[in-house]
């Protein structure tokens, strides 16, 4: 392990791919990743949802896996972490109502630590008031939240990611390769093959 710790904020109905893939990939390259959910403890699970794009006005939703948390939300001290990951799905809509969640997000921005947000994760950034003057991508339906929070919505392809300082954002899970690669760059990771 490289000693760096990443905090991942999740909740029930987090998007399955957007929590599973970064959780596993970041651990694979040596980071210690703690996935937490307000009101839950290590060993408990959150339900996930699989969102797909099937030609409707919005995504479809199907049941996903149960994702096991590996840390307890009430024990988290944001200062102990080097970076933050915010997956999408419906979870950000609900966990943004928790003031400690918002304080955690604000800490990472005030300390200029790397933050990766994808899909509806921008709802959490908007609620925390950290988007003023920043460009941020998100699921298109969240674009108005970004602009109303003082940010500039980065309307990019669903397979792309956007970097604005310490913030790496993307519209949805099809952007995983670019989103994770750019997040690793912002983290200062050096991967050699």
GITAFEN-V709185 format. One record per backbone hydrogen bond with DSSP energy under -0.5 kcal/mol. CO is the residue of the C=O (numbers start at 1). NH is the residue of the N-H. If there is no record, write none. Layout:
co=CO nh=NH
co=CO nh=NH
//
This chain:
co=4 nh=32
co=5 nh=82
co=5 nh=83
co=6 nh=34
co=7 nh=85
co=8 nh=10
co=8 nh=36
co=9 nh=87
co=11 nh=14
co=13 nh=90
co=13 nh=91
co=14 nh=49
co=15 nh=19
co=16 nh=19
co=16 nh=20
co=17 nh=21
co=17 nh=22
co=19 nh=23
co=20 nh=24
co=21 nh=25
co=22 nh=26
co=23 nh=27
co=24 nh=28
co=25 nh=29
co=26 nh=31
co=27 nh=30
co=30 nh=2
co=31 nh=33
co=32 nh=6
co=32 nh=34
co=33 nh=35
co=34 nh=8
co=34 nh=36
co=35 nh=70
co=35 nh=71
co=36 nh=10
co=37 nh=40
co=40 nh=73
co=41 nh=44
co=44 nh=69
co=46 nh=67
co=47 nh=13
co=47 nh=14
co=48 nh=64
co=49 nh=16
co=49 nh=51
co=50 nh=62
co=52 nh=54
co=52 nh=60
co=60 nh=52
co=62 nh=50
co=65 nh=48
co=65 nh=67
co=66 nh=68
co=67 nh=46
co=69 nh=43
co=71 nh=73
co=72 nh=75
co=73 nh=76
co=77 nh=80
co=78 nh=81
co=82 nh=114
co=83 nh=7
co=84 nh=116
co=85 nh=9
co=85 nh=87
co=86 nh=118
co=88 nh=15
co=90 nh=93
co=90 nh=94
co=91 nh=94
co=91 nh=95
co=92 nh=96
co=94 nh=97
co=95 nh=98
co=97 nh=99
co=98 nh=102
co=99 nh=103
co=100 nh=104
co=101 nh=105
co=102 nh=106
co=103 nh=107
co=104 nh=108
co=105 nh=109
co=106 nh=110
co=107 nh=111
co=108 nh=113
co=109 nh=112
co=114 nh=84
co=115 nh=168
co=116 nh=86
co=117 nh=170
co=118 nh=121
co=119 nh=122
co=119 nh=139
co=120 nh=123
co=121 nh=124
co=121 nh=125
co=122 nh=126
co=123 nh=127
co=124 nh=128
co=125 nh=129
co=125 nh=130
co=126 nh=129
co=131 nh=134
co=134 nh=152
co=136 nh=154
co=139 nh=142
co=139 nh=143
co=140 nh=143
co=142 nh=145
co=142 nh=146
co=143 nh=147
co=144 nh=148
co=145 nh=149
co=146 nh=151
co=147 nh=150
co=150 nh=133
co=151 nh=153
co=152 nh=136
co=153 nh=155
co=154 nh=156
co=157 nh=160
co=160 nh=171
co=162 nh=169
co=164 nh=167
co=166 nh=115
co=166 nh=168
co=167 nh=164
co=167 nh=169
co=168 nh=117
co=169 nh=162
co=170 nh=119
co=172 nh=175
co=173 nh=176
co=175 nh=179
co=176 nh=180
co=177 nh=181
co=178 nh=182
co=179 nh=183
co=180 nh=184
co=181 nh=185
co=182 nh=186
co=183 nh=187
co=184 nh=188
co=184 nh=189
co=185 nh=188
co=189 nh=191
co=190 nh=192
//
